Amino acid sequence: MSTMTPTAVPALPAQGRDLETTRSWKTTIGYGVFTVIALLLFGLAHRPGTATFRLSSKGDFFALPNLPLPSTATGVVVIVLLALATVYAVVETRAGRRVRLWVTALFAIVFVVGFLAWAVAGDSITIPGMLVGALGLSVPLVFGALGGVISERVGVVNIAIEGQFLAGAFTSALVASVTGTPWAGLVGAVVAGVLVSFILAAFSIKYLVDQVIVGVVINAFISGLTGFLYSQVLSPNEATLNSGLRFPKFEIPLLHQIPVIGPIFFEQTVVVYLAYVAVAVVTFCLFKTRWGLRLRSVGEHPQAADTVGINVNRTRFWNVSLAGAIAGLGGAYFTLDAVGGFTKDMTAGAGYIALAAVIFGRWDPIRATLAALLFGFASNLQNALSVVQGSPVPSEFLLMLPYVVTILAVAGLVGQVRGPAAAGKPYIKS
């Protein structure tokens, strides 16, 4: 009796399988799209004239000369550089290698320079002032992104960043007005962020409710609650309960006089300086301490963490609370630094942009911070170009630009990403 041997199917080599599973063309396609946009704007629709970039501010150690950039010539150079970067991205992707982060950052800077030279042709723009505004809009996103990174690294999807922002903004304005000191308002914002995160933690960890649904409900609840309290409590008593108390700007001696960099980073309020500290501390602790190792293990493999004696749910609960405290500081920025008083829904969806920064930053504090800075810069372009005479960019487009950049960043440029393996999954001890 003869036996039939099935025909063997040749298997891909291990390296080939890795290339097929890890290769992603999203980043390369994003490069190509922006190169085509540059060709259309800076090439076919080029504008005559010279864009003048003013680099100095009052009080600098020394005055930097203005930088004149001929719009047409700058556009040609930018198109060539972007095309070369796109070719590089194609070569790297075909080889199964990931495009380096610094190349993407340089690509974005070159495109922005070309865009500004095109939009400001025949006029001038103050670079330090534009970047100061961009940093200001980025600060709450940085706090929110750090809170999102901690929460998702420990295994809880934090859709409720928007609600934590609103609670922090409302509480900081109220407490600062009642006590007469913004420091008390800052503490109030932290407490408010923690309380909101308690709700998220209790329902998602204790009662196993879907984390995304809980986050959306919390955002809607906090929006309605703060809106109601604003109209019924704060608005009739603006002078005593919503006085708009803010932190003063503090100039760091010598450092604030460095041209370009000084006015941007070292003439800020205490909330901005806290953002610098928060980025450094979270990054160090997440990757260099026992706390960070436990946190990441719970978010990646909670069952393995449980077998070595880590209380998974307790670790999640307290770290989600910590994430809420950090996000609450982001809410305090709106009232204790930027605006000065609470208004209904004043965060305007910043929490969702912060969540996008978490994904774009691949759940890494430094990358998420860079993503937040990108989104803040996109948001500030409207203010920067509104003073330019004859700007060809419609104001309606500038209003939607931060959201367009968010969509492109997450869907187009981020490529293949894998979040923490246990994020969004409740843990039931067996």
Secondary structure, DSSP 4 states (H G I P E B T S, - for coil): ---PPPPPPPPPPHHHHHHHHH---HHHHHHHHHHHHHIIIIIIT---SEEEEE---TT-SSPPPPEEEEHHHHHHHHHHHHHHHHHHHHHHHHTTPPPPHHHHHHHHHHHHHHHHHHHTTTSEEEHHHHHHHHHHHHHHHHHHHHHHHHHHHTT---TTHHHHHHHHHHHHHHHHHHHS-HHHHHHHHHHHHHHHHHHHHIIIIIS---HHHHHHHHHHHHHHHHHHHIIIIIGGGHHHH-----PPPEEPTTGGGSTTHHHHHSEE-HHHHHHHHHHHHHHHHHHHSHHHHHHHHHHH-HHHHHHTT--HHHHHHHHHHHHHHHHHHHHHHIIIIISSS--TTTTTTHHHHHHHHHHHTTT-HHHHHHHHHHHHHHHHHHHHHTTSTT--S-HHHHHHHHHHHHHHIIIIIS-S----TTTT------
